[in-house]
Amino acid sequence: DQLEADTLAKTTMAPMLNTVTNRYVKGKETTNAIFASMETTLPMDFTLNYGVRYTWVDSKLSKAVGVKNGYAGMGRVKYVNAPDDKVGKVGSDKNSRPVFNLSLNWTGMPDTSLRAGWSQGFRVPNLQEKYLINSMGGGTTFGNADLKPEKSNNFEVGARYAGSALEADFALFYNLADDYISSVHISKTEYTYLNADKAKTFGAELSVNFKPTAHFFPYASMTWLRRKTEWGSGVSTYDSGVAGFTARYGVKTEFDVFNGRWNTDTYLRSKTASKSYSPSSNETTRVAGYTTLNFATTYHFGPQKRYMVSA
């Protein structure tokens, strides 16, 4: 991944402030990996899947410069190619780690499979999280060059049914993460990234797809999730910035029209409120929940219906 950004920012608050800021950043993040994966068929309708992956990540922000021109305070303070401190800092980092996975699947019942699995995760903070300063979106987010990679162990048990009129999947999951990367407040409009000592995430997922006719397909997918973060200060909290419940539910349709295929998707997205605790300010902020109504439509046409128009 290569990053090169040349940004021009104009700020005007007449007659007190008028500035033009030029910022330039350049960076690169290289990821290399090698993996091996294996599947073994066992007696009594069991299948074992297992593997290993080794990942190397080399991150580097090679340039981060910014200059400001203009004036502030009715012209009493003038800027002539003055250094700008809202760009970020150059730096580089190298990380590598192996991760493993193991899962067991049973298909001893018609149209049904049961599964249980364990896997590991390894996420290296990206250039934005480590080195850059981002002032988009109504606030300023500062990178943290001291961020460590996030490591996790993930456990899941689940069941899947795939019949002619119904498809359903249910899963319970549990995640244990060390050095969990979290975005936290440091003031009313400023944020940064910090490593929590640990994060425990658990919950359940359910997805259901109905096929009552050849044209109408009601569906729903729901997730219940809780995350507990533990900080070096001794604070443990479930106010970790995630919604307790999210869902998407609606109806899809499919019709043959004018030698083509017309699909629609009318659905709602819902999310409950979330709270975020910041160890740096010892404050908790709340983001309200919401429900949105959405509609999407697509028409496939031409030879083998290989062309499409969507809105």
Summary of the structure (lengths in Angstrom):
residues: 311
radius of gyration: 25.2
end to end distance: 30.2
largest distance: 83.0
contacts: 877
relative contact order: 0.09
helix: 2%
strand: 76%
